[in-house]
Amino acid sequence: MNTLDLNEAADFLHMHPEEVRARAKRGIIPGAKAGRRWVFIDDDLANYLRSLYHIPRQALQVTTIQKEDLCHLLKEETNGGSISQRQMASEYDDLLRPKTKPKHKNFTTN
């Protein structure tokens, strides 16, 4: 286990020393302030770098939906609640519509 100072840690991470200090202070980069100096362990910095590796995403799998897997709201029997989603949507539209004031007509007097 080797310890590194701030500048050595910055070289190891290929970052500016002030950025390393700021991230260590926020707890993003593992390090400790011993007295007036920051101390880093090279194994901890290597693990930190490994945590930044890109994780490959899995391809989306297309599956077919069986009738019994549908949401209970879409089934034929009803268990109560609102039966008209369109009515609720129009009420929301009315509430969200901007208020308009009647236009004042310009009158000129001669």
One Martini backbone bead per residue (centre of mass of N, CA, C, O) as a GRO file, in nm:
protein
  110
    1MET     BB    1   0.094   0.039   0.026
    2ASN     BB    2   0.046   0.361  -0.108
    3THR     BB    3   0.116   0.699  -0.070
    4LEU     BB    4  -0.032   1.017  -0.154
    5ASP     BB    5  -0.032   1.319  -0.256
    6LEU     BB    6  -0.190   1.558  -0.419
    7ASN     BB    7  -0.009   1.565  -0.676
    8GLU     BB    8   0.006   1.257  -0.718
    9ALA     BB    9  -0.298   1.213  -0.741
   10ALA     BB   10  -0.336   1.398  -0.985
   11ASP     BB   11  -0.154   1.236  -1.172
   12PHE     BB   12  -0.303   0.966  -1.147
   13LEU     BB   13  -0.593   1.111  -1.246
   14HIS     BB   14  -0.558   1.349  -1.444
   15MET     BB   15  -0.565   1.614  -1.255
   16HIS     BB   16  -0.621   1.877  -1.082
   17PRO     BB   17  -0.541   1.949  -0.761
   18GLU     BB   18  -0.800   2.120  -0.691
   19GLU     BB   19  -1.002   1.903  -0.780
   20VAL     BB   20  -0.912   1.684  -0.586
   21ARG     BB   21  -0.956   1.846  -0.327
   22ALA     BB   22  -1.259   1.904  -0.366
   23ARG     BB   23  -1.350   1.603  -0.388
   24ALA     BB   24  -1.234   1.514  -0.116
   25LYS     BB   25  -1.396   1.712   0.060
   26ARG     BB   26  -1.681   1.585  -0.054
   27GLY     BB   27  -1.621   1.255  -0.089
   28ILE     BB   28  -1.556   1.142  -0.380
   29ILE     BB   29  -1.263   1.118  -0.305
   30PRO     BB   30  -1.041   0.919  -0.153
   31GLY     BB   31  -0.944   1.078   0.157
   32ALA     BB   32  -0.707   1.249   0.383
   33LYS     BB   33  -0.655   1.479   0.647
   34ALA     BB   34  -0.322   1.520   0.759
   35GLY     BB   35  -0.344   1.790   0.892
   36ARG     BB   36  -0.239   1.990   0.608
   37ARG     BB   37  -0.263   1.717   0.442
   38TRP     BB   38  -0.317   1.516   0.179
   39VAL     BB   39  -0.415   1.163   0.171
   40PHE     BB   40  -0.347   0.884  -0.048
   41ILE     BB   41  -0.451   0.573  -0.177
   42ASP     BB   42  -0.385   0.396  -0.454
   43ASP     BB   43  -0.611   0.181  -0.432
   44ASP     BB   44  -0.847   0.382  -0.396
   45LEU     BB   45  -0.805   0.529  -0.667
   46ALA     BB   46  -0.842   0.281  -0.845
   47ASN     BB   47  -1.133   0.222  -0.751
   48TYR     BB   48  -1.247   0.490  -0.838
   49LEU     BB   49  -1.189   0.452  -1.139
   50ARG     BB   50  -1.352   0.189  -1.173
   51SER     BB   51  -1.631   0.330  -1.101
   52LEU     BB   52  -1.614   0.501  -1.388
   53TYR     BB   53  -1.677   0.291  -1.560
   54HIS     BB   54  -1.834   0.173  -1.820
   55ILE     BB   55  -2.154   0.041  -1.840
   56PRO     BB   56  -2.298  -0.188  -2.007
   57ARG     BB   57  -2.578  -0.215  -2.186
   58GLN     BB   58  -2.861  -0.370  -2.219
   59ALA     BB   59  -3.061  -0.506  -2.420
   60LEU     BB   60  -3.361  -0.488  -2.530
   61GLN     BB   61  -3.654  -0.669  -2.457
   62VAL     BB   62  -3.895  -0.829  -2.641
   63THR     BB   63  -4.231  -0.858  -2.537
   64THR     BB   64  -4.523  -1.017  -2.477
   65ILE     BB   65  -4.853  -0.950  -2.393
   66GLN     BB   66  -5.066  -1.073  -2.183
   67LYS     BB   67  -5.385  -1.053  -2.082
   68GLU     BB   68  -5.319  -1.108  -1.766
   69ASP     BB   69  -5.097  -0.855  -1.760
   70LEU     BB   70  -5.283  -0.645  -1.746
   71CYS     BB   71  -5.418  -0.393  -1.623
   72HIS     BB   72  -5.688  -0.367  -1.409
   73LEU     BB   73  -5.813  -0.114  -1.563
   74LEU     BB   74  -5.843  -0.283  -1.850
   75LYS     BB   75  -6.045  -0.455  -1.756
   76GLU     BB   76  -6.375  -0.536  -1.761
   77GLU     BB   77  -6.382  -0.509  -1.476
   78THR     BB   78  -6.493  -0.310  -1.206
   79ASN     BB   79  -6.367  -0.130  -0.892
   80GLY     BB   80  -6.408   0.153  -0.940
   81GLY     BB   81  -6.404   0.475  -0.989
   82SER     BB   82  -6.308   0.612  -1.261
   83ILE     BB   83  -6.454   0.595  -1.604
   84SER     BB   84  -6.340   0.888  -1.704
   85GLN     BB   85  -6.056   1.012  -1.843
   86ARG     BB   86  -6.153   1.248  -2.021
   87GLN     BB   87  -6.285   1.419  -1.803
   88MET     BB   88  -6.029   1.468  -1.638
   89ALA     BB   89  -5.864   1.599  -1.865
   90SER     BB   90  -6.055   1.842  -1.913
   91GLU     BB   91  -6.028   1.958  -1.628
   92TYR     BB   92  -5.725   2.010  -1.647
   93ASP     BB   93  -5.734   2.193  -1.892
   94ASP     BB   94  -5.904   2.414  -1.754
   95LEU     BB   95  -5.695   2.473  -1.523
   96LEU     BB   96  -5.439   2.527  -1.731
   97ARG     BB   97  -5.567   2.749  -1.858
   98PRO     BB   98  -5.531   3.056  -1.941
   99LYS     BB   99  -5.612   3.357  -1.841
  100THR     BB  100  -5.854   3.577  -1.986
  101LYS     BB  101  -5.906   3.895  -2.090
  102PRO     BB  102  -6.084   4.133  -2.194
  103LYS     BB  103  -6.079   4.341  -2.446
  104HIS     BB  104  -6.002   4.662  -2.496
  105LYS     BB  105  -6.137   4.931  -2.632
  106ASN     BB  106  -6.057   5.184  -2.846
  107PHE     BB  107  -6.112   5.525  -2.766
  108THR     BB  108  -6.174   5.818  -2.947
  109THR     BB  109  -6.165   6.162  -2.894
  110ASN     BB  110  -6.280   6.481  -3.059
   0.00000   0.00000   0.00000
